[in-house]
Amino acid sequence: MSEKSIVQEARDIQLAMELITLGARLQMLESETQLSRGR
């Protein structure tokens, strides 16, 4: 597994937060971000 930059992870978290606010489901979050379920 390749190392992910902190900046990219922060962007993914921000995107996930916005998607959750809009009512996105877990499947959508997984397809749109590179975050793991543990995050």
N, CA, C and O atoms as a GROMACS GRO file, in nm:
protein
  156
    1MET      N    1   0.084  -0.118   0.000
    1MET     CA    2   0.000   0.000   0.000
    1MET      C    3   0.089   0.124   0.000
    1MET      O    4   0.186   0.131   0.075
    2SER      N    5   0.056   0.221  -0.083
    2SER     CA    6   0.137   0.341  -0.091
    2SER      C    7   0.098   0.440   0.019
    2SER      O    8  -0.016   0.443   0.066
    3GLU      N    9   0.196   0.518   0.059
    3GLU     CA   10   0.172   0.620   0.160
    3GLU      C   11   0.087   0.732   0.101
    3GLU      O   12   0.108   0.772  -0.013
    4LYS      N   13  -0.007   0.782   0.178
    4LYS     CA   14  -0.094   0.890   0.134
    4LYS      C   15  -0.052   1.017   0.206
    4LYS      O   16  -0.021   1.014   0.325
    5SER      N   17  -0.051   1.126   0.135
    5SER     CA   18  -0.010   1.251   0.199
    5SER      C   19  -0.117   1.298   0.297
    5SER      O   20  -0.236   1.269   0.281
    6ILE      N   21  -0.074   1.371   0.396
    6ILE     CA   22  -0.166   1.427   0.494
    6ILE      C   23  -0.262   1.524   0.427
    6ILE      O   24  -0.380   1.531   0.464
    7VAL      N   25  -0.212   1.597   0.329
    7VAL     CA   26  -0.297   1.693   0.258
    7VAL      C   27  -0.409   1.621   0.184
    7VAL      O   28  -0.524   1.664   0.188
    8GLN      N   29  -0.376   1.512   0.115
    8GLN     CA   30  -0.479   1.437   0.042
    8GLN      C   31  -0.579   1.376   0.138
    8GLN      O   32  -0.699   1.374   0.110
    9GLU      N   33  -0.532   1.326   0.251
    9GLU     CA   34  -0.623   1.269   0.349
    9GLU      C   35  -0.717   1.376   0.404
    9GLU      O   36  -0.836   1.351   0.423
   10ALA      N   37  -0.664   1.496   0.429
   10ALA     CA   38  -0.747   1.606   0.478
   10ALA      C   39  -0.853   1.644   0.374
   10ALA      O   40  -0.968   1.672   0.410
   11ARG      N   41  -0.815   1.644   0.247
   11ARG     CA   42  -0.912   1.673   0.140
   11ARG      C   43  -1.022   1.568   0.136
   11ARG      O   44  -1.140   1.600   0.120
   12ASP      N   45  -0.982   1.442   0.150
   12ASP     CA   46  -1.081   1.334   0.148
   12ASP      C   47  -1.176   1.345   0.267
   12ASP      O   48  -1.296   1.321   0.253
   13ILE      N   49  -1.123   1.381   0.383
   13ILE     CA   50  -1.208   1.396   0.501
   13ILE      C   51  -1.306   1.511   0.481
   13ILE      O   52  -1.423   1.499   0.515
   14GLN      N   53  -1.258   1.623   0.427
   14GLN     CA   54  -1.345   1.737   0.401
   14GLN      C   55  -1.455   1.700   0.301
   14GLN      O   56  -1.572   1.734   0.321
   15LEU      N   57  -1.418   1.630   0.195
   15LEU     CA   58  -1.516   1.585   0.096
   15LEU      C   59  -1.618   1.492   0.160
   15LEU      O   60  -1.738   1.504   0.135
   16ALA      N   61  -1.571   1.399   0.242
   16ALA     CA   62  -1.662   1.306   0.309
   16ALA      C   63  -1.759   1.381   0.399
   16ALA      O   64  -1.878   1.348   0.404
   17MET      N   65  -1.710   1.482   0.470
   17MET     CA   66  -1.797   1.561   0.557
   17MET      C   67  -1.905   1.632   0.476
   17MET      O   68  -2.022   1.635   0.516
   18GLU      N   69  -1.866   1.688   0.363
   18GLU     CA   70  -1.964   1.756   0.277
   18GLU      C   71  -2.067   1.658   0.222
   18GLU      O   72  -2.186   1.689   0.218
   19LEU      N   73  -2.020   1.541   0.179
   19LEU     CA   74  -2.112   1.441   0.125
   19LEU      C   75  -2.209   1.392   0.232
   19LEU      O   76  -2.327   1.371   0.204
   20ILE      N   77  -2.160   1.373   0.355
   20ILE     CA   78  -2.246   1.329   0.466
   20ILE      C   79  -2.352   1.435   0.494
   20ILE      O   80  -2.469   1.403   0.517
   21THR      N   81  -2.311   1.562   0.491
   21THR     CA   82  -2.405   1.672   0.512
   21THR      C   83  -2.516   1.669   0.408
   21THR      O   84  -2.631   1.703   0.437
   22LEU      N   85  -2.480   1.629   0.286
   22LEU     CA   86  -2.579   1.622   0.178
   22LEU      C   87  -2.659   1.492   0.180
   22LEU      O   88  -2.748   1.472   0.097
   23GLY      N   89  -2.628   1.404   0.274
   23GLY     CA   90  -2.705   1.280   0.290
   23GLY      C   91  -2.648   1.159   0.219
   23GLY      O   92  -2.720   1.062   0.195
   24ALA      N   93  -2.520   1.163   0.185
   24ALA     CA   94  -2.459   1.051   0.114
   24ALA      C   95  -2.451   0.927   0.202
   24ALA      O   96  -2.437   0.937   0.324
   25ARG      N   97  -2.462   0.813   0.140
   25ARG     CA   98  -2.450   0.684   0.210
   25ARG      C   99  -2.306   0.637   0.206
   25ARG      O  100  -2.224   0.689   0.131
   26LEU      N  101  -2.275   0.537   0.288
   26LEU     CA  102  -2.138   0.485   0.300
   26LEU      C  103  -2.082   0.441   0.165
   26LEU      O  104  -1.965   0.467   0.136
   27GLN      N  105  -2.163   0.376   0.084
   27GLN     CA  106  -2.116   0.329  -0.046
   27GLN      C  107  -2.068   0.446  -0.132
   27GLN      O  108  -1.968   0.435  -0.203
   28MET      N  109  -2.140   0.557  -0.127
   28MET     CA  110  -2.101   0.676  -0.203
   28MET      C  111  -1.970   0.732  -0.150
   28MET      O  112  -1.883   0.771  -0.228
   29LEU      N  113  -1.955   0.737  -0.019
   29LEU     CA  114  -1.831   0.788   0.040
   29LEU      C  115  -1.712   0.704  -0.002
   29LEU      O  116  -1.606   0.756  -0.035
   30GLU      N  117  -1.731   0.573  -0.001
   30GLU     CA  118  -1.622   0.482  -0.039
   30GLU      C  119  -1.583   0.499  -0.185
   30GLU      O  120  -1.466   0.485  -0.220
   31SER      N  121  -1.680   0.528  -0.271
   31SER     CA  122  -1.649   0.541  -0.413
   31SER      C  123  -1.589   0.678  -0.446
   31SER      O  124  -1.514   0.690  -0.543
   32GLU      N  125  -1.620   0.780  -0.367
   32GLU     CA  126  -1.575   0.916  -0.397
   32GLU      C  127  -1.448   0.957  -0.322
   32GLU      O  128  -1.384   1.055  -0.359
   33THR      N  129  -1.412   0.884  -0.217
   33THR     CA  130  -1.293   0.919  -0.140
   33THR      C  131  -1.202   0.797  -0.128
   33THR      O  132  -1.241   0.686  -0.164
   34GLN      N  133  -1.082   0.818  -0.079
   34GLN     CA  134  -0.988   0.709  -0.058
   34GLN      C  135  -0.978   0.672   0.090
   34GLN      O  136  -0.882   0.609   0.132
   35LEU      N  137  -1.078   0.712   0.167
   35LEU     CA  138  -1.077   0.683   0.310
   35LEU      C  139  -1.120   0.539   0.335
   35LEU      O  140  -1.202   0.484   0.261
   36SER      N  141  -1.065   0.479   0.439
   36SER     CA  142  -1.104   0.344   0.477
   36SER      C  143  -1.228   0.350   0.566
   36SER      O  144  -1.262   0.457   0.616
   37ARG      N  145  -1.293   0.238   0.586
   37ARG     CA  146  -1.410   0.235   0.674
   37ARG      C  147  -1.374   0.276   0.816
   37ARG      O  148  -1.458   0.332   0.888
   38GLY      N  149  -1.252   0.248   0.857
   38GLY     CA  150  -1.208   0.282   0.992
   38GLY      C  151  -1.200   0.431   1.018
   38GLY      O  152  -1.205   0.475   1.133
   39ARG      N  153  -1.190   0.508   0.912
   39ARG     CA  154  -1.181   0.654   0.927
   39ARG      C  155  -1.318   0.710   0.947
   39ARG      O  156  -1.334   0.831   0.962
   0.00000   0.00000   0.00000
